[in-house]
Amino acid sequence: MIPVYDLEDHLAGCFEAIDQQKLKDVEVEIVAVDGKSNDKSVCILDARRHEDPRLTVICTDRIGPGRARNVGAEHANGEYVWFVDGDDLILPGSLAAIADRIKEARPDLLFLDHEAFYPDGTRGPEPGHSLVARDTRTCFTLAEEPWVADFNMASWNKVIRRNFFLARPIRFLPEWPHEDVPVSCFMMLDATSLSILNRICYRYTIDRPGSAMGEARDVGQKKHFRILNSYRTVLDEVGERVQKGDPRVTAAVRMALFRRAIWHCTTILDSGFIVSADRHEFFEDIHELFSGYLPPVYHHPGGFRGVKFRLIQMNDYRAYSLLDPANKLRVRASHSALAGGQRIWQASGKLRRRVSGSPLDQAVGGK
């Protein structure tokens, strides 16, 4: 299923990647939902529809990627649905590998590995790659493996059993970005069978001009603040399920989803999606999220992440801001490591020595 809006420069590549998939005894349907594109996307889809009987094209108003996915899932007929963005690519052999795993495991939700395609033309696995390679059973639940809450919350790294998706009351949110967070969380919570395919199946384009994530950076828009409400929706539901005694929401699951929420919000803050004028306000909102939803059973994660969490809990924006240069070095080093470089963490240690005795020093265990 492909949500489309002004993608005339990308659709051909997306469809070509689908055409290159080699499958036996597996039927594939393609549902594209165009949200009133201003470019030639609809013409491309119409021409493609006449050539490819697998393709169904649905034209709507500009309803956004979330509602487009909802519409696409409802019009699809397949047993499983994969929400693919039209500016990204399915990698060779992916559909066959996915079909084989589905035949073997019949999961409600199948996690896939992906690689990032950066503006400088480089590509490689993202930091979550190590999670996919982690040793686990073929099928499991979130209660059995709470760490899977750290998977990317995007829609495109999951293949979902369609009837399982349609039976849930939650849908992709109408406003974007971060419209996929509640669906991802609740799918994981409700699934009786999760599975992981240790294979890079998808290429995700980072910072494409005109993308929903990029547009949300616009000054005064504060669209990335929506991540906070997305996680409030999740954590409110988690709290209600705890009150009802839902056995799927163990203490470990609750803590894993809480920590995922805080980490995701700090990633948005640190990645340049929040303009300078709004950073302090966004940080305080993360602190309120932390304080308002802190679970009874909780401990900070280790390492650099734990440092950040302590400063958020302390509501110390000044000390957190001092981490920014070190964090940028860390992210840059992580990117370089994908090309064979080494991660650089020494900057964090130098920073701690410079601010010895400050709240930052206390956050990392200083005296």
C-alpha positions, 0 to 999 in steps of 0.5 A: 500500500502506497500513500502518494502526494507529489511524488512524480520524481520517485514513483517510477523507482518505487514501482521498478523496485516492485517489478524486480521482485521475483515471486512464486505462488504468491499474489501481490496487489498494489494499492496507491492512494493519491492525496490530490497531488499537484504534480503528475503523480496521478497521471503516472498512476493512471498510466501504470494502472492500465499496464499493471492489473495488480494496481488499484488507484484511489484518489482522495483529498489531501488527507495525509499519509496516515489516513491514506494508509487507513483507506488503502488497508480497507480497500486491499484484499490481501492477507498481509499489508505492507505500508510502503512510502512512494519515495522509498524502495523495496530491496531485491528479494525482499518480497520472497523472503517476507513470503517465506517467513509468513508461510513459516510463522503466520505472525500478526506483525513481522518486523523488517530491517531497513537501511537509510539513504542519506542526502550525500548519497551514502546508505547503510543500516541505521542504529537499530540494525543490531536489534534485528540481529538479536537472537530470539524465537521465531514467534513471541509476544511483547511481554516475552521480549519487551526490548522490541519496543525500541524498533523504529515506530515507522509503518514501513518496517512492519508487515501486518496481517490485514484482518488483525489491523482492521480488527483493532480500533486504533488507526493511523492518526489524521495529522502528520508527522508521527501519525504511525506511533500509536498504531505501531505501539498498539500492534505490538501490544495486541499481537499474539505473534510477533516475528523478526526477519533479519534481512534489510528489505527496505531503503528509507530516504532521509531528508527528501525535499518536500517530505512530511518530516522535512515540511514539519520543520517550518518555523512556527508550525510546531508539527513535530510537537505532535510526537508528544501527543502520540505518546500520550495516547499510547501511555494513557492507554497503557495506564488504563490497561494496567488498571484493568489488569491486562496481562499483556501490559507487564511492568517490563512492557510498561517501562519499555514503552515509557523509555521508548517514548522519552527516547523518541522525543529526545531524538526529535529534539536532537536531530534538528527537527525542532527550531532553536526558538522552540527547543526549550519549550519542547524540552519542558514538554518532554519533562512533563511527559516524563513526570506525568507518566513515570511508571511505578517500576522504573530505572534509567537506561545506561550510557548516554541515553541514561544521562539524557533521561536524568537531565530530563527528569531534573528538568535541566535544559541548560545542562542538557544543551551542553550535551548537544555538541557531544551528541552531534559528534556521536551521531556523526560517528555512528553514521561514519561507522556504517562506512567502516569508521569507528564510533567516537564517544570520547567527546562525552567524557571531555564534556563531563570533565568541563562541567564537573560539579554541575547538574550534568556531572550529577546526572552521570554519577559525579560527586 
